[in-house]
Amino acid sequence: MDLDSRLSGNCRLAVEVDDGITPIFAGVLVTIEGGKVISCVPSVESRAEAWVAGNPRAWLRRLNGAPLSELEVGGKAQLAKAITEALSRTPGGPP
């Protein structure tokens, strides 16, 4: 991921999976130091300085250039925005 070298902190990225009764979240906690990803672990329960959550459609739209406002954002919004923008610029798989 291509991030500004001044960025540091951790951010929870969560996808809402509806089971028909109550929402369930699946996601990761990403830790950034000096603009580099130093860890990415499966967790939606860990404490985070920033967080982004939404349904699968909102995530796909964001990764294809939709505004961050389609997702729920909290904490350090600048960190959350930078991570989601970098994800949208990162190649997603084999050619």
N, C-alpha and C positions, 0 to 999 in steps of 0.2 A: 504494500500500500504506500502511496506517495503522500506523505504528510509534512506539514511545516515543521522544521526542526525545533521550533519553540513550543510545540504542543507536548503536554504531559498530562497524565491523569488516567482514570479508568472510566469506562462507559459500558453500561448494560444495553445490549441489543436484543429485544424480545419480540417474538411473533406471537400474536394471539390466536390460539386454536380453540374454536368454539365446539364444546362437546354437547351443545343443545341445552344445557342447564346453566352452567357458569363458565366464564372464560378460563382457559388454562393457557399459561405462557411457556414457551420454549425459547431458549436463547443462549447467549454467551456473554461473558464479561471480558472485555478487551482492555488491556493495560498498555498505555503508550508512554514512552520516556524518550525525550529528545526527538520526537517525530517518528520513532520506530516502535513497531509492535513488539513488545517483549513477552506478552502472554495473551492467550485467548483460550479460555476454559468454559466448558458448558456450565452455566449457572445463571439463574434468574433471581436467586435469593441473596447473593452477595451485595454488600454495600457498594454503591457506585457514586461517583461525583457527577456523572451525567447519565442520562438514559433516554432511549428511544424505543417506543413500542407501537405496535399497530397490527392490523390484520394482514394476511399474506398479500392481498391485492394492493394495499397502501405501500407495502415494502417494495413490491415489484415496480409500482409506479415511480417510487422514489429512486430506485436503482436505474430507472430509465429517464431520469431528469425531472420528475415532478417535484414541486416544492416540498420542503421539509414539513410544512404546516399540515400535510395530510397525515402525519404521524404524531403521536403524543411525545413531547420532548420535555425533559426536566433537568434541573441542575445546571451544569455548565453547557449552555446551549451552543457555544462556539465549538467546543470539543465534539459534541454530538453531530453538529452540522459538518465539521471537517471530516469525521469518520465516515458518515454516510456519503458525502461527496467523493471521498477517496474510493469507497467501495464501488461506486457507480463507474469509476474510471479504471478499475482493476479487471483485467481479463478473467472470465469466469470458468474457464475449463480448457480442455484440449482443443486444438484447431480442427 
